[in-house]
Amino acid sequence: MGEILFLAHRLPFPPDRGDRIRSHHLLKALAKLAPVHVGCFAEGDPAGQAALADVAATHCIVPRGKPLALAGIEAVLIGKPVSLTAFHSRKLARWVRDTIAARNISAIVVFSGQMGQYVPAEFNGRVVVDLCDVDSAKFASYADAGERAWLNAREARLLASEEERLGHRADATLLISDAEAALYRSGLTAPDAVDIQVIGNGIDAAFFNPAGAVPHPIIACLPGPHFTFTGQMDYRPNEQAALWVIEALMPKLRANYPTAMFHIVGRNPTGKLMAHHGTPGVQVWGEVADVRPFLAAADLVLAPLLIARGVQNKVLEAMAMAKAVVVTPDAATGIAAQDGAHWLISPPDPEAMCARMAPLLADPDARAQMGMAGRQFVLDHHGWEAMLSPLAALVGIGGEGARHAA
């Protein structure tokens, strides 16, 4: 039986942020099929490294230490995207070649486009590339918004070329939603030559279960209403969304609900966010051990993303926790829930969003009903096992394989 090489731009443990949640479940599903050898980058994460050793047959973890400025200089000098030079490592490239030479690797699974550079040209086994979403489009949207326009436009152009190269190199290219697949296909010069497949994100609904969570005691003691936003808070789209709530939405809300509170929950809040911490109606919690008490304490969970790619795990988690969720159209991408039944969709306009939320804020029973409908939608459509069931055929390994320690 063949073995699998799995390459990820970030250590897949712990599953505590969007990309790492997906790579974590992808790796665990692959490990049920055959021994898996994992090459990845990490920023510390000693507990995660120990957890990886329990799943992987062998592994190579490269510390992520290259400064972004150095990666940028490298990229300009050699004409490559910064996304690739930031994740280039001679050590990892050598380990990949040594592993392919020493083990019976029949398939390489690449998680995120940055890692496609490690697939040797001469490798003749199956190659599956999980792009998740179209990263080049994200940089293009930054450029269109005037954010470091030249650099982001360059990154978008070069990364789109790499995404197309990977599509032609791979036996299958995975996207996280039909919308992302259509966007990717629309940018290809030869779309018929690329096998594009959709594997959506799942959710651990047993963990994100309202029955197992108690509202955070501090929040529960405050009058509210309480609005919660979760995520990696140094990620630009999350920072941008949270700032929009603070600066545009909260003044409107507090005009009608003077004790309303907005809770920002997630690691590495930026200086711009921390500058608002403790101002009327705003609490920045930073990294927390468990996000569920903060979701359980919320009257509404907000995901007003202005730029979004793929499927938002934060939205699925909140829905699984039976919370009524308010999303912008961008944040709704890739989740086929029904507006007004499973969640609320509102444009990023303060007046419009306040108007849509008002009936829910006035009616706890309506909030609870929407929350339970959202949870049932997640249970019916976003289980990880069902989502990842095509993997065996994609990697060409059909049966259960035993994991072997190195």
N, C-alpha and C positions, 0 to 999 in steps of 0.2 A: 504494500500500500504506500502511496506517496505521502509526503509531508508538506506542510504549508509554511511559507515565509510571510510574516505579517509586518508591514512597515507603517509606522504612525508618527506623525509630527509631534505628538505629545504622549507621555506615559498614560496608558488607559486606566490607571488607578490613581486616586479614588474617582468614582463616577459622579463628580460634583459640579460639572459645567457641561454646556451643550455638546461640544465636540467630543469630550471625554466620555460622556454618557453613551454616545453612539459607538465610539471605538471600543469601549468596555464590553458592551453587549455583543458587538460583532466578533471580538476576540473570543469571548466565552462560547459563542455558537460555533466558531471554527474549531475550538479545542475539543468539541464533542465529536468532530468528524475525523480528526487526525492530529498527530503531534504538531504543534505550532512553535515556530522559532520567531521571536519578536525583536525587531530593531526599532528603537524610538529615542526621542529626546526627553529630557526631564529637567525641571528646575527645582532641585531638592527632592521633596516627596519621598523620604525614606520609607514610610509605611507603604506607599504605593509600590515601591521597588520590591519589598518583601512579598506583597500580594501578587505581583507579576510572576515572581519566581515559583509560586504555587500553581500557576496556570501554564506557563511556557515551558516547552521542552528545553530550550536554551534561550538566552536573551542577550542583547547588547544595549545598554542604556548610555547615551551620550549626554553629558551635562550641556544644557542650553546656556551658553555664556557669551556668544558673539554679540557685541554691541550692535544695535541697529544702524548706527552711523557707519561702522566698518562694513556691515553687510551692504549698505547703500553705495559706498565707494566701490566695493568689489563689483556690484551689479552694473554700475555705470561703465567701469573699465572693461568688463567682459561682455556687455550687451545682454545681460540676463535680468529677469525679474528679481527684485529684492526678496520676494517670497522664497525663491530658490536659494540664493546665496546665504540668507539667514539660517537656512536649514541644511547647509552643506558641511559634511564632515568626512575627512579622509578615513578616520577610524571606522565610521559606520560603513562607508563604501567597501573597505577592506573586509570587514566582518561579513557583509552580504556575500561577497564573492567566495570567501572561505566557507561559509555555511552552505552555499549552493554546491561547492566542490565536495564537501564532506558528507552531506546528507542527501537523501533522495527527495529533493524538493520538486514536487510536481505542479505547484501553484504558488504564485506570489499575489498577495492581496495588499493593495496600496491604499492606505487611508489618508485622504487629503492630497491635493495635487502637488504639494511641495515635495512629497516623497517619491514621486515617479522618477526622479533623476537617479535613483539607486537601482532601477531595474536594468540589468545588463542587456545590451543589445543582442547578445548571442543566446540568451535564455530562451529555450524552446518549449517550456511548459506553459500552462495557462496563466494569464495575467488578468486580474480583476482590479479595476481602479474605482474606488468610492470617492468621487469628488464632493459628495454631500450636496453642495450648492455651487453656483457659478461665481467663484471668487472674483474673477475678472470684472463681473458686472458690479460688484460691490465697490471696487476701486473706481470704476467709471462713474458711479453715482456720486462718490466723493468729489471727483473732478468736476462733474456737472454742477455740484453745489458750491464750487469755488474753493474747496479745501485743498490746498497745495496742488493746484490744478495741473501743473506740468508733471509733477512727480506721479500723481495718481493716474493721470491719463497714460503716462508711459507704462506704469505697472499694469494697468488694465489691458493695454495693447499687447505687451509681451506675455502676460499671463494667459491671455486668450489663445495665443499661439501655442503655449505649452499645454493648455487644456485640450486643444485640438490634436496635438502630437500624441498625447496620452490616449485619447480616444481611438486613434488609429493603431496605437501599439497594443491596446488591451483587447482581450476577447470579449469583455463586457465592461461598460462604464456605467456606474450607478449614480443616480441623483435621488434627492430626498423627497421630491414631489413631482407631480405631473407638470406643474408650472415651471419648476427649475429645469426639468428635462426639455420642455419646449423652448425655454430661453437658451439653453446650451445648444440645442439643435439649430436654432435660428442663427447662431454665430458661426456655424461650421461651413467650410467651403465645400466639403463633400459629406453631407450628413448621412447619406445612404450607406457609406462605408463604415459607419460607427454603430456598434450594437449598444444602444442606450436602453437602460432598464431603470425602473423606479423601485426603490425600497425605502419606505417611509420610516419615520422614527416611532419607536414604541414607548411605553411607559410602564414602570413597575407599580401597578395599581395596588398591589398588596402593601407596599411601603407607603405610597402616597394615598393613604386611606384615612378619612376623617375619624373613623372609629378608633384609630390608634394615636390620635394627636390631641393635646390639650392646648387651648389658646394661651399665648404668652401671658404670664400673670401681670406684667407691667401694663401691657396694652389693654388687657381685659379690665383693668381698673380705671382706665381713662374713658371719658364720655364718647369721643368719636363724633361722627363715623370715621372708620379707619380704612385707608386705602394702602395697599401693599404693592411694591414692585420688587422683583427679584432678578438676580443675574450677576454676571461678572462685571463689576462696575467701572473697570478701566477699559472695557470694550466700548469703542466709540458710539455705536448705535444705542447701547444701553445708557451711557452717560447722557447722550443727546435726548433720549426719551425722558429720563428722570428730570433733567433740567427743564424740559418743556412742561412737565407736570408742575414743578416748583414755580416756574416763572409765569406760565400762561393759565394753567388749569386751576391751581390751588387758590389764587385770589378770587376767582369766580365761585368756587365751591365754598370758601370760607365766608363769602358774602351771604350765603344762604344757610351755611352750617358753621357757625363761628368756632366750634371746637373740633372741626375736622382735622385729621392728622394723616400725613403722607409718610409712609415708612419705606425706606430704601434698604434692602437687605441683600448683601453680597460682598464678596471680597474685593479689596483694592479700590475703594471709592476714590475718585480723583480729587485733586485740590479744589476744583470748581464745585464739586458736590459737597465736600466737607465745609466749604465756606458758608453753605446754607444750613449746616447742622445746628439745631437748637433755635433756629429762627421760627417764628410762629407757624405751627402746623407742620414742621419738617423734622424728621428724625432719621439720621443716617446710622444704621446699625453696623455696617461693615460685615466682615466674615462672621458667620455663626455656625455653631456645631450642627444645628438641625433647622432647616428652613420651615418645617411643618408647623411648629407653634405660631410662627408669624403669618403663615397662610390661614391657619385656623382662626386667628384673631381678627382677620380682615372682614370688613363688611363687603368690600369689592376688591378684586385683584385687577390691577391695571397693567396693560402691555401696549402703550401707545407709541410703538416704534415708528419712526419716520423713515428709516432705512432698514430693511430686513431681508435676509436670504434664507430660504429653506423653511424648515418647520421649527417653531419655537417651543423648545422643551419646557420653558417656564410656563407657557400657556397650558400645555398638557398636564403638567404637575398640578397647577391650580385647579384645573377641571377635575382631575382625579381626586383632589381633596374636596370635591363638591362645593367649590366656590363659584359664585357668579363672576365672570371675567369680562372685562371691557377691553376690546382690542381695536387697533386701527386696521384698515384694509391690508397694509403691508404685513402686519403681525399675524393676520389670518391666513396667509398663504400656506397652502399645503395641508390644511386641516378642513375637512369637508363638513364642519358643523353648521347648524342652521341658525342664522341670525334671529334673535328674539326668543329662541327655544333653548339652545345649548350655551349661548353667549350673546354679547352685544357687540356689534361692529359699528364704529363711529369714525368719521373723518377726524383728523387731528385739528379740530376747531373747538375752542373752549366752550363756546355757547352751545354748539350742537352736542358735544359730549355731555355737558351738564344736563341738557334737556333729556337725553336718552337715559341717563342714570337716575334722574329724579324719581320715576315710578318705583324703581327697585329700592332706592334708599327709603322710600316711604312705606314699603311693604316687605317686612322680613320674610313672610311666607313666600312671596314671589321670588325673593333671592334664594331661598332654600330650594324651591321647586326648580329654578334654573340650574342651581348647583348640582342637584341630583341628576337632572337630565344631562348635564355636561359630564358627570362621572360615568353615567351609563354609556354615553357616546364613546368615551375613552375605552371602557371595558369592551365594547363591541368592535371597535375599529383600530385600536392602537396597542395591542399586546405585542411584546417583543418576539415571542415564539412564532406567532403567525407572520410578523413582518419579515423575519429572517429565514423563513422556511425555504426560499429559493437558493440559499447559499450552497447547499450540497451540489446541486446541478451546476452552479456557476463555477465552482472550483474543480468539478469533475470527480468528486469523492462522494459516494452515495451512502456509505454506511457509517456506523459508529466506530470511531477509532480510539484506541487507548492512548492516554497521555504518558509519555516516557520522560523521566527526568534525565537531564544531561549527564 
